């Protein structure tokens, strides 16, 4: 097994908060070893869409991406948010490189099939070019991925950033000791959504099923936890969910996922 690799996916509320983003990037830049950052930008896109006369459409927490919406999310994710983060990391001495799945053919995806709902130009990830990404990491570069992939036929696709992070972690786990971290505004997975101190410190497969049945884990947290356990089942060493406490050693500041 090779060197350690930390993959961090950061959520929209942190991206929107200038001070929290600044602090996170400072902590991230000081991490030793190889690292990758994955981000979304959905809140920023949702703010911009109405200003351009486009009504945001969501179903079950997932964005419907028509052609006009795709143009906006491409500009926001791949441009504004991505390059802002890259520039801030460069200022901190971290040689970052902004990427989408189309860049260097790094992430392969296909357009989500139409079933009951047509999500438009939404991408379902198939895999990554692990060899190319290993080469980038071994050059001392820090990839910063936005939530865009492509179908290898010229079509960009809006893709869930949580899934991208998990897919990268799985694909690189045979080359690195890979840790996957989901960093957002909460302290971790909460027993009571109204009590920010009610962090569940450890969740395994059986307790996950129980928490879902009890309705403790629901809505947007469901696909996030699904990605976590898929990563653990496929070679990822450690998966954690929390806020900036993820950068500390104290286990009280995040939720740790185990099989």
Residue, then its C-alpha position, 0 to 999 in steps of 0.5 A: x500500500x502506498x502513501x496516505x491520501x486525504x479526500x475532502x468533500x466540502x458542502x455549500x454552506x461552507x463555500x458560501x461562508x467566506x470566513x469558514x472557507x478561508x479557515x477550512x482551506x488553511x487547515x486543508x493546505x497544512x495537511x501533510x501528504x497527498x490530498x484532493x478537494x471536491x466541491x459543489x456550489x449548488x447554493x450559488x447556482x440556485x441564487x444565480x438561476x432566477x437572476x438569469x430568468x431560469x427557475x431552479x427545479x429540485x425533486x427529492x433534493x436533486x436538481x433537474x438539469x435542463x440545458x439552460x441550467x447546465x450552462x449556469x452550473x458549468x459557469x458556477x461550479x467549473x468557473x467561479x467556485x472552482x477557480x476561487x478555491x484554487x486561487x486561495x489554495x495557491x495563496x496558501x502555498x498549496x499547488x492546486x489544479x482545478x478540474x472537472x471530470x472532463x479534464x484529462x478524462x479523469x472521471x467517466x460518467x453517463x447521462x442518468x437514464x430516464x425512469x419516473x423522473x427525467x433529471x436532464x443532464x445529470x451524470x451517474x459516475x462509472x469510474x476514474x482514470x486512477x493512473x493519471x490522477x496518481x501521476x498528478x498527485x505524485x507531481x505534488x499537485x492537489x486536484x480540486x474537483x468541481x461537480x461536473x463530469x462528461x460522457x466521453x462524447x462531448x456532453x458535460x453532466x451535472x454530477x453529485x459531488x458526494x458521489x464524485x468524492x466517494x468514487x475518487x476514494x474507491x478508485x485510488x484506494x489500491x494505490x494509497x491509504x485513502x481517507x474520505x471526509x465529508x465536511x459541512x456545517x454540522x458537527x456530524x450525523x445528528x441523533x436530533x437535527x434540532x440539537x447540534x451537540x447530539x453527534x452520533x460518534x460511530x455508525x456501522x452497517x447495522x446501526x445505519x439500517x436502524x437509524x434509517x428505519x427510525x427516520x434519524x437518517x433521512x433526506x439528503x443524508x441518505x445518499x451521503x451515508x450510502x456513498x460512505x458505506x460503498x467507499x468502506x466496502x471498496x477499499x477506503x480505509x476511513x470515512x468521516x462526516x463533520x465540520x472543521x473538527x475533522x482536522x482535529x484529533x478529537x473523536x468528539x468532533x465528527x461521525x466515524x463510519x465503519x463496516 
